[in-house]
């Protein structure tokens, strides 16, 4: 999904609760970037109040910063010339290596993004906030993302395309920094599917197992849900 969010002002008028801590967020002031600005995201945002300021700041400091400062992400951002929100470009030297982010940290980031993508895709549905905040099936996911509770949350990783691959749409050519969607399987599971710099990450939003995604892959010739026809 690469569409931009509109009507933030209308959404702010209704009283919202935070997707993660469930507290009243009507006094919050910040929009929530689903993917950090430092990964090139300027348009995929949730309205003010969808995530309270306290949770917004927590994720920025305790989850996203560690990912962005990891050698692998610094290298990718440097290669793609992606600045942070202050306009500064990351530094990377060969001696820094290419170490991946901590597995648990990456899982928490994906859990956070997954819940926010669910919200993003339902913003036009009346009562979306109450529905997601009150949905008990998502409570484990929110606690893992926000409070670091429970065992690691597994996810799958594979490369879809080169980081600097050029795509064409009509008479335009472009590079893809990120894209995402939600895959709903026949067994009523919901998976976040996100590609960052050409690397696909998939996480089950309802539990710590990915057997349903593997079955979907087998039935769909191992295509990425981002590009495959949806007949799940």
CORGIBEL-V687702 format. One record per pair of residues at least 4 apart in sequence whose ideal C-beta (glycine too) atoms are under 6 Angstrom apart, sorted by sequence separation. I is the first residue (numbers start at 1). J is the second residue. If there is no record, write none. Layout:
I,J / I,J
This chain:
33,37 / 35,39 / 37,41 / 46,50 / 51,55 / 58,62 / 59,63 / 60,64 / 61,65 / 65,69 / 83,87 / 84,88 / 92,96 / 101,105 / 127,131 / 129,133 / 130,134 / 138,142 / 142,146 / 143,147 / 161,165 / 185,189 / 216,220 / 17,22 / 18,23 / 51,56 / 59,64 / 68,73 / 77,82 / 83,88 / 101,106 / 144,149 / 168,173 / 195,200 / 217,222 / 223,228 / 35,41 / 67,73 / 83,89 / 122,128 / 143,149 / 144,150 / 184,190 / 204,210 / 17,24 / 18,25 / 166,173 / 167,174 / 194,201 / 17,25 / 33,41 / 182,190 / 183,191 / 220,228 / 16,25 / 144,153 / 167,176 / 193,202 / 34,44 / 183,193 / 15,26 / 191,202 / 192,203 / 202,213 / 33,45 / 78,90 / 181,193 / 77,90 / 119,132 / 191,204 / 31,45 / 32,46 / 78,92 / 180,194 / 190,205 / 74,90 / 179,195 / 190,206 / 216,232 / 31,48 / 75,92 / 189,206 / 32,50 / 74,92 / 178,196 / 32,51 / 28,48 / 28,49 / 191,213 / 30,53 / 189,212 / 25,49 / 28,52 / 32,56 / 200,224 / 28,53 / 71,96 / 187,212 / 30,56 / 71,97 / 72,98 / 25,52 / 71,98 / 185,212 / 36,64 / 71,99 / 72,100 / 23,52 / 38,68 / 111,141 / 19,50 / 70,101 / 185,216 / 19,51 / 193,225 / 16,49 / 18,51 / 111,144 / 112,145 / 193,226 / 18,52 / 21,55 / 67,101 / 111,145 / 163,197 / 12,47 / 20,55 / 160,195 / 163,198 / 11,47 / 12,48 / 162,198 / 18,55 / 108,145 / 161,198 / 160,198 / 4,43 / 8,47 / 66,105 / 5,45 / 159,199 / 160,200 / 40,82 / 67,109 / 111,153 / 158,200 / 183,225 / 157,201 / 63,108 / 107,152 / 110,155 / 181,226 / 38,84 / 63,109 / 107,153 / 155,201 / 156,202 / 186,232 / 179,226 / 185,232 / 37,85 / 104,152 / 107,155 / 155,203 / 59,112 / 154,208 / 156,210 / 153,208 / 154,210 / 117,180 / 141,205 / 160,224 / 50,119 / 137,206 / 46,116 / 46,119 / 117,192 / 114,192 / 34,113 / 34,116 / 114,203 / 110,201 / 114,205 / 110,203 / 19,115 / 19,119 / 22,133 / 16,129 / 17,133 / 76,197 / 20,142 / 20,146 / 40,177 / 35,178 / 1,180 / 1,181
